[in-house]
Amino acid sequence: RIRSSLRPTRPQYFFGALRRIFQLGPAKGWAATFHFDLTGPEAVRGTVRIDDGELEVQPGVLAGSPDLLVRADGQLWLDIVSGRRNPVWAVLRRRLRITGDRRLLDRFAACFPR
C-alpha cells in the first residue's frame, strides 16, 4: 500500500485528487457508485464509480443511482479523509450523512491511501 502526500486542500480539488491516488488492487472484484454532495462555501458534488479496478470520476454531477451517498460540509469531508477528524464523531453530530451500504465506505477508503 502506498502512502500519499497528494491530499486535496480544498473541496473542489477532491475529485481530481482521487484520480492521482487511486489504487487498483483494493478496487478489484467489486463495483459501486458513490455520490458526494459537499456543501459549504466551496460546495461541490460529483459521482465516483469503481468497477472491478476501474475508476470513473464525474465532478459536478450526481449521475445514476448511487450505492452510497455522502453529504457533508466540504472542509469537514477533507478533514475526515485526511484523518484529522473522526467520521463516527461527524455522523453522531449529524455533520456527516451517509445513505446506503456503509460498508462500501471502507472499501472506497481502501482504494485511496492517506
Beta strands, then each sheet from edge to edge (+ up, - down):
strand 1: 31-39
strand 2: 44-51
strand 3: 54-59
strand 4: 68-73
strand 5: 96-100
sheet 1: 3+ 2- 1+ 4+ 5-
end
